[in-house]
């Protein structure tokens, strides 16, 4: 998608593209193995919220709108490389200030409350203030939220996340070292 089509403005407010067929701002990739009912799949999580640089070099992130934020499944079995599914989210699940950050899957047919094709767990790390989880039934395309704005997912002032026991700070060229402001970032699942 050309840069000029990444965002639009309504009443002076920037919004990301609502294009359901193009990738706008890919945040996460995940591969699942081939099964009896699904090819080997590359899952692409598109935030629908690109970072736009102004003429002065100041970054901004337009709000998301339905159609732009999506999860796309590509068949990578045997060099096919075609999209076979694309899931978008209603405004009641993906808010304009949502930011889908990470995705994990439970592809078992017997996942409770689903249509039998598994479920995707998507992290909404919204640093504007409404983090939580987006759940996606891969059989029906229905989605819903869990733990939205729950204290367990909210950001904490001066929080210093770690990765492999090393602290991570927010660094931006020409600015002093700061703190990461996302409350919910990354996700891991376990079969237990």
Rosetta blueprint (number, residue, H / E / L):
1 X L
2 X L
3 X H
4 X H
5 X H
6 X L
7 X E
8 X E
9 X E
10 X E
11 X L
12 X L
13 X E
14 X E
15 X E
16 X E
17 X L
18 X L
19 X L
20 X L
21 X L
22 X L
23 X L
24 X L
25 X L
26 X E
27 X E
28 X E
29 X E
30 X E
31 X E
32 X E
33 X L
34 X L
35 X L
36 X L
37 X L
38 X L
39 X L
40 X L
41 X E
42 X E
43 X E
44 X E
45 X E
46 X E
47 X L
48 X L
49 X L
50 X L
51 X E
52 X E
53 X E
54 X L
55 X L
56 X L
57 X L
58 X L
59 X E
60 X E
61 X E
62 X L
63 X E
64 X L
65 X L
66 X L
67 X L
68 X L
69 X L
70 X E
71 X E
72 X E
73 X E
74 X E
75 X E
76 X L
77 X H
78 X H
79 X H
80 X L
81 X L
82 X E
83 X E
84 X E
85 X E
86 X E
87 X E
88 X E
89 X L
90 X L
91 X L
92 X L
93 X L
94 X L
95 X L
96 X L
97 X L
98 X L
99 X L
100 X E
101 X E
102 X E
103 X E
104 X E
105 X E
106 X E
107 X L
108 X L
109 X L
110 X L
111 X L
112 X L
113 X L
114 X L
115 X L
116 X L
117 X L
118 X L
119 X E
120 X E
121 X E
122 X E
123 X E
124 X E
125 X L
126 X L
127 X L
128 X L
129 X L
130 X L
131 X L
132 X E
133 X E
134 X E
135 X E
136 X E
137 X E
138 X L
139 X L
140 X L
141 X L
142 X L
143 X E
144 X E
145 X E
146 X E
147 X L
148 X L
149 X L
150 X L
151 X L
152 X L
153 X L
154 X L
155 X L
156 X L
157 X L
158 X L
159 X L
160 X L
161 X L
162 X E
163 X E
164 X L
165 X L
166 X E
167 X E
168 X L
169 X L
170 X E
171 X L
172 X L
173 X L
174 X L
175 X L
176 X L
177 X L
178 X E
179 X L
180 X L
181 X L
182 X L
183 X L
184 X L
185 X L
186 X L
187 X L
188 X L
189 X L
190 X L
191 X L
192 X L
